[in-house]
Structures are given as structure tokens and as C-alpha cells.
Amino acid sequence: MRRSLVVGNWKMNGTLASGKALVQEIVSGLDNTNADIAVCPPFIYLSEIDKLLQGSHLKFGAQNIADQESGAYTGEVSASMLKEINCTYALVGHSERRSYYGDTNETVAARFNQALSQDVCPILCVGETLEQREQDKTFQVIDEQLNAVIDLVGIESFAKAVIAYEPVWAIGTGKTASDEQAQEVHQYIRQQIAKRDQSIADNMQILYGGSVKPDNAKALFAMADIDGGLIGGASLDAESFLGIYNSI
Ligand code: 13P
């Protein structure tokens, strides 16, 4: 039986004070450990958030991670730096990184590899644009995004990773994929992993992201291959984030 996971991606929002208040509200409202839960604040807030979360069921992650180990890479944050502050997860290949900051399937694979090297659990984000969906290229895009990582790190590494399917057209638009649309792609992703390793596929947490709210989470999470969510906007409010977590 796979455990479910709900992750909040704060993106570039809030202040240190509002972020601290948000995690305190989440921690005090968490009344069960039925599923895993984490928040991904901006880098600069992570060590302050770490202090608030020690011993808590709520974990934290980074929104990105360097594709190199160390050195002259201005503006990047390495896996060992994140490990040093107890960071549990790192998003890699979020569609906003791919579309605005030039992340490619190859650099995403390198980031994934760096995360693993320090036991930071990578959350590999994959998903198609509206144009790609309309051209029936969804599965091809998912294959390319997955294969680049599998080719670099090997399928065994997926035993220590999470995948998030985030259709780009559903992110921040209020247009959620229907439960069946999301399930179809989740099932496809699991099959691609299963072709290489059945047991890793059976245990893999595959999250759905894109306009998840308390009122649509329950039906999405009830689908056979959806093991939780990667939440943007609704994770900035403790009540709605906890509402999503509690609908697991
Ligand atoms: P929204 O939940 O705001 O659509 O964002 C989803 C997302 O990009 C999470 O990483």
C-alpha cells in the first residue's frame, strides 16, 4: 500500500513572517499522520522554516536544486547545502523552471541526480502544454521527460524519488484536469516505470498538480494511480492546504 503525499509549492510568494505563520498554522492544525506532507518555501526561508519544523510530521523541500555539485555557479544552491539544513525534498523540472529559466530534460536529469547524491528526495515534475495535448503528444512528452532522467540515473534511483504530473495548462489557471484525464496519464507513467521495474512502479508516489483545491482533491486522490498532490495557490492558506491533506 503506497502512502500518499501532499506538497505545497509556495513559488515566489509571501514574506518570512507570513511563511512562518503559515507553517505554524499548518503544524497546529495537523491532527493525523495518515499521509506524508511537506511545504516548499523560497530558498531564503528554508533554514528559518527548518527551526520551526524539527520533530514535526510536516517536512520541507526546495523548489529547485543545482545541477552541479559545487563551484562557480552563481545563483545556484547545491544538494549538499540543502542536506545541511535537513531538506527532505527538492522539486526538479517544474514547468515554470522549464519554460522561464531554460531547464531542459538533460539539466533536469542532472538536478535529479544531484538531489539523490545527498539523499534529498527529488520530486520530478512532468507534464504537457495545451498545444502538445491538442496535438496528441502528451505521452510522447512524458516519455521524453521521464526517459532523460532514467537514462542518466537508472531506474533503481526511482525507488527514492517522487513524480509529479502537472499538465501545464492546469497550473494556476483554475482548469483542473478531469479525474479521468489525470488518472490516464498517471497510469501511463506507472506503466512506463513498471516496464523497467514492477516493484518500483508499485511503490512509486505519483502526485497530481494543477489547480488542486479542497473541493476537487478528494475525487482526484480517489483515482487508482494518484497518490496525492503538488499544490500551488491553495497551499498558501493553511485551511485550504489542510483541507486538501485531509481529503486523502
Ligand atoms: P496551482 O495549484 O496554483 O495550479 O499550481 C500548481 C503547481 O504548479 C504546483 O507546483
Boltz pocket constraint, residues with backbone or C-beta under 6 A from the ligand:
constraints:
  - pocket:
      binder: B
      contacts: [[A, 9], [A, 94], [A, 166], [A, 170], [A, 171], [A, 172], [A, 173], [A, 174], [A, 209], [A, 210], [A, 211], [A, 212], [A, 230], [A, 231], [A, 232], [A, 233], [A, 234]]
      max_distance: 6.0
